[in-house]
Amino acid sequence: QVQLVESGGGLVQAGGSLRLSCAYSGRTASRYVLGWFRQAPGKGREFVAAISWSGISTYSTDSVKGRFTISRDNAKNTVYLQMNSLKPEDTALYYCAHSDVSTGQPLPIMSRASYNYWGQGTQVTVSS
């Protein structure tokens, strides 16, 4: 069982910045990926970014490349999402999630089905 708690959401003007945090605890897999997803009103939950347990490998979706950066602090059991140059279309409920990749079985890291634990989400609202 892995627990994840997001924080740092809020209201920000377009062009501004915000940093989300996800504190995790419990029995993580020996090898795992932590990812960020978001869900805007009327839309599905879409992949944003992910980082490996080692922090060596990262990935982000094209729409946020150059603006968002994912990182982690293993000593604090926390993963971050630094969001710069925010746009109104970034407005969404942001979720942190854990994916078990210890089996070595290839998984589509951008798919919701690859993640087995989820946080409750934190709201990000970007005004124009």
GIKA-V183976 format. One record per backbone hydrogen bond with DSSP energy under -1.0 kcal/mol. NH is the residue of the N-H (numbers start at 1). CO is the residue of the C=O. If there is no record, write none. Layout:
NH CO
NH CO
This chain:
3 25
5 23
7 21
12 125
14 127
15 86
16 13
18 83
20 81
21 7
22 79
23 5
24 77
25 3
27 1
28 26
33 99
34 51
35 97
36 49
37 95
38 46
39 93
43 40
46 38
48 36
49 36
50 59
51 34
52 57
53 32
59 50
61 48
64 61
67 64
68 64
69 82
71 80
73 78
76 73
78 73
79 22
80 71
81 20
82 69
83 18
84 67
86 16
90 87
91 88
92 124
93 39
94 122
95 37
97 35
98 117
99 33
101 31
109 107
111 108
114 111
115 112
116 98
117 98
119 96
122 94
124 92
125 10
127 12
